[in-house]
Amino acid sequence: MVKHRLRASLVGALVLVVVAFGWWWLRNRTVVSVSIAPTDLANWPVIVSDGSDAWVVGLSPPAPLVAAFTAEAARQAGRRLVVPTRPALPLVLRAEFEDALQGVYGTDSVVRMAHDAGIDASPFQPVCLAHRVRDEPGGRADIYFVPFESPTFQQLRADLTPTEPEHAGIGVYDPALLSPLLIVGASDANLDRWWPLSFDRATDCVANLVTSAPAQN
């Protein structure tokens, strides 16, 4: 009898913990609907940096999509945010290209492989609006970004792994170093220092994005 009571008490305590966590999660996680045309989530052109970006090859999302995400990020932040000069979803970062890839690939090779993989036609499904904060000597720094789900992205990153790394450079290329992420706003213009930017769904998401097509006039 005592064992049954103890078991019931433990089960009851576990249920209370689950309910409390669910209540906390609902209070601290906003669900927002961002008006996005379904066609804006695919067919992003592959672009090459002019040399001023933290990436060398990326994807260029449609301006209306970036604007919708940036507006929601500013609403979450409660203030205007600094936006990237040329918003892009990086495929290869400049640092990893120079250290671990350029001995094997040129930027034209990366672009060709991206086209061959079909990434410029593949859909990118937004996961959430994410927010990262860190303390720096100059004060607090904030970044808002949107992580995406894209199996094609992950496969392309894997396909870029050099078969003869001794010819690739002094660094070691890690396909998992980069996830499909789009920076949409920050507290200052020094955005390059955030790359490579990781993503933790449990701690970074501040708003779950429910996409919906814009209303027709």
NULUM-189878 format. One record per residue: z, x, y of N, C-alpha, C, CB in turn. Coordinates in steps of 0.2 Angstrom, whole numbers, plus 5000, padded with zeros to 4 digits. Glycine has a CB too. Layout:
ZXYZXYZXYZXY
...
***
This chain:
500050044994500050005000500050045006500649955000
500450105006500450145012499850185013501050195011
499450205008498850235008498350185011498550255002
498350125009497850075012498050065019497950005008
498650055021498850055028498650115033499550035029
498750165030498550235033497750235034498750295029
497350215029496650215029496450165034496350195022
496750105034496550055039496650075046496949985038
497250115047497450135054496850185056498150165054
496650235051496150285053495550255055496150335047
495350195051494650165052494750125059494550115047
495350095060495350065067495350115073496050025067
495650175072495650225077494950245078496150285075
494550255073493850275073493450225077493550295066
493550165075493150115079493350115086493350045076
493950125088494150125095493750185099494850125096
493750235095493450295098492750285099493550355094
492350255095491650235095491550185101491350215089
491950135101491850085106491950115113492350025105
492550165114492650195120492050235122493350235120
491850275118491250325119490650275121491050365113
490550225118489950185120490050155127489850125115
490650135129490850105135490650165140491550085136
490950225139490850275144490150295145491250345141
489750295139489050315139488650265144488750315132
488850195143488450145147488650155154488650075144
489250165156489450175163489150235166490250175163
489050285162488750355165488050365164489150405162
487650325161486950335160486550275163486850335152
486150285168485850235171485150225167485650255178
484950165166484250145164483850125169484350095158
483350155171482850135176482150125174482950195182
481850085177481150065176480750105181480949995175
480250145179479850185184479150155183479850265183
478850135188478150105188477650165187478050065194
477350165181476950215179476350185175477250275174
475750205177475150175173475150215167474550185177
475050185161474950215155474450275155474850165149
473950265158473450315159473650385162472850285162
474250375166474450435169474850485164474950415175
474950455158475350495154474950535149475850455150
474250545150473850585146473250605151473550545140
472850655148472250675151472450715157471750625153
472950765156473150805162472750875161473850825161
472350895167471950955167472351015166471550955173
472051065162472351125161472151165167472051165154
472651205170472551235176472851305176472851205182
472551355180472751425180473151435187472151475179
473651475186474051485193473651535197474651515191
473751535203473451575208473851645209473351545215
474351645205474751705205475451695209474351765208
475551645212476151635215476651585212475951595222
476451565205476951525202477251565196476551465198
477851535193478151565188477851555181478851535187
477251525181476851515175476151535176476851435173
475751545171475051575172474551515170474951635167
474751475165474351425163474751365162473951435156
474551305165474951245164474551185164475451235170
474851125165474551055165474651025172474751015159
474150995175474250965181474350885180473650985186
474950855181475050785180474750755186475750775179
474550685186474350645191474850645197474150575189
474650645203475050645209475550575209474650645215
475250515207475650455207476250465202475250395205
476150495197476650505192477250555194476350535185
477050605197477550655200477850615206477150715203
477550585210477850545216478350495213477350515220
478250465208478650415205479350445202478350375199
479250505199479850535196480250565202479550595191
479850595207480250625212480650575216479750665217
480350515217480650465221481350445217480250405222
481250435211481850415207482350475207481650405199
482150535207482650595207482950595214482250655206
482650585219482950575226483450525226482450575231
483250465223483750405223484350425219483450345220
484350455214484850485210485350535214484650515203
484950575217485350625221485650605228484850685223
485350545230485550515237485350555243486350515236
484850595242484550635247483850655246485050695249
483550685251482850715250482850775246482450725256
482350785242482350845238481750895239482350835230
481850955238481250995239480850995233481451075240
480150985234479750975228479251035227479250905229
479051045221478551105220477951095224478351105213
477751155227477051155230476551135226476951225233
476451155220475951125215476351105209475451185214
476551045208476851025202476451035196477050945203
476751065191476351085185476851085179476051145185
476651065173477051075167476751135164476951015162
477151195164476951255162476851255154477551305163
476351295152476151305145476351375143475451295144
476251425148476451495147476751515153475851535144
477351545153477751575159477451645160478451575158
477451665167477151725169477551785165477151735176
478151785165478551835162478451845155479351825163
478351795151478251805144477451825143478351745140
477051805147476351825147476251895148475951785151
476551925153476551995155476852035150476852005162
477452015147477852055143477652055135478552035143
477351995133477251985126476651955124477851945124
476151945129475551905127474851945129475551835129
474951975135474251985138473952045135474452005145
474252085130473952135127473452105121474452175123
473552035120473152005115472751945118473551975110
472951915123472651855126472551875134473051795125
471951845136471951835143472051765145471151865146
472051755152472251685154471651635151472251675161
471051665151470451625149470551605141469851655150
470851655137470951635130471451585129471251705127
472051585134472551535133472251465135473151555138
471851465140471551405142471051375137471051415149
470651415134470251395128470651365122469751455126
471251405121471651375115471951315117472151425113
472151305123472451235125471851185125472651245133
471251195127470751145126470651135118470151165129
470551185114470451175107471051135104470351245104
471651145106472151105103472151035106472851135105
471751015111471750945113472350925118471650905107
472650975120473250965124473150925131473651025126
472550935133472350905140472150825139471750935143
472150805132471950735131472550705128471350725127
473050745126473650715122474150685127474050775118
474450635124474950595128475650635129475150525125
475950625134476650655136477150595137476650705142
477550595133478050535133478750565137478250505126
478850535143479450555146480150535142479550525153
480550585142481250575138481750535143481450635135
481850565149482350545153482250585160483050555151
482550565165482650605171483250655170482750565178
483150715170483750765169483950795175483450815163
484550825175484850855181485250915179485250805185
485150965182485551025180485851055186485051085177
486451075186486851105192487151175190487451055194
487151225195487451285193487651315200486951335190
488251345200488551385205488251455206489351385205
488051465213487751525214488051555220486951525215
487951625222488351655228488251615234488051725228
487651585235487451545241487751475241486751545242
488051455235488251385234487951345228488151345241
488051285228487851245222487051235223488151175222
486751245217486051235216485951175211485651295214
485451135213485251075209484551075207485451005212
484351055201483651045199483650975195483451105194
483050945197482950875193482250885190482950815198
482250865184481650875180481550825174481650945176
480950815172480850765167480550805161480250715169
480950795155480750825149480250775145481350845144
479850805141479350755138479350775130478650765141
479150725127478950735120478250745119479250675115
478050805115477350815114477350865108477050855121
477150845103477050885097476450935098476850845091
475950915102475450955103475651015107474850915107
476051005112476351065116476651115111476851035121
477151085107477451135102477051175098478051095098
476451135095476051165091475651225094475551115088
475451205101475051255104475451325106474851225111
476151315107476551365108476651405102477251345110
476651375096476651415090476051445089476851365084
475451415090474851445089474751515093474251395090
475051515099474951575103475351635101475251555110
475751625095476151685093475651745090476551665087
475651805093475251855091475251875084475351915095
474751885080474751905073474951975073474051885070
474752015078474952085078475352095085474252125078
475952085085476352085091476452155094477052065089
476352205090476352275092475852285098476252325086
475352245098474752255103474852205109474152245100
475352165108475452115113475852135119475852055110
476352185119476752205124477352225122476752145129
477852235127478452265126478952215124478752305131
478852145125479252095124479052065117479252045130
479552015116479451975110479251905112480051975105
478751875110478551805111478951755107477751795111
479251705110479651655107479351585109480451665109
479051555104478751495105479251435108478351465099
479851445105480351395107480651415114480951395102
480451465117480751475124480651425129480451545126
480051395128479851345133479751275130479151365136
479951225133479851155131479451115136480551115130
479151065135478751025140479150995145478350975136
479251025151479651005156479251005163480251055157
479450955167479150955173479650945179478650885174
479650995183480150995188479950955194480251075191
480350905196480150855201480550855207480250785198
481050895208481450905214482050955213481750835216
482250985219482751035219483151035225482451105217
483651065225484051075232483751125236484751095230
483351175234483051225238482351235235483551285239
482051285239481351295237481251355232480951315243
481751385230481751435225481751415218482351485226
481151385216481151345210481051395204480651295210
480751455205480551495200481151525196480151555203
481751525199482251555196482551515190482851575201
482351455190482551405185482251415178482451335187
481651455178481251465172481551525169480551465174
481551525162481351465158481951415158481251485150
481751355158482251295159482351265153482051245165
482951265150483051225144483251155145483651265140
483351115140483551045140483951025135482851005140
484550995137485050965132485050895133485751005133
484850855129484850785130485550755131484550745124
486050785128486650755128487050765135487150785123
486850815138487150835144486750835151487450905144
486050835150485650845156485350775158485050885154
485250725154484950665155485450625160484850615149
485150605166485550555170485250485171485650595177
484650475169484350415169483850405163484050405176
483850355159483350345154482750305157483650295148
482250335156481650305160481250255155481150365161
481150195158480850145154480150135158481250075154
479650165156479050155160478750085159478550205157
478450065165478050005165477450015170478549945168
476949975168476349975172476449945179475749945169
476149975184476249945191476049875191475849985196
476349835195476149765196475549765199476749735200
475149715196474449695199474549655205474049665194
474149675210474049625216473649565215473849665222
***
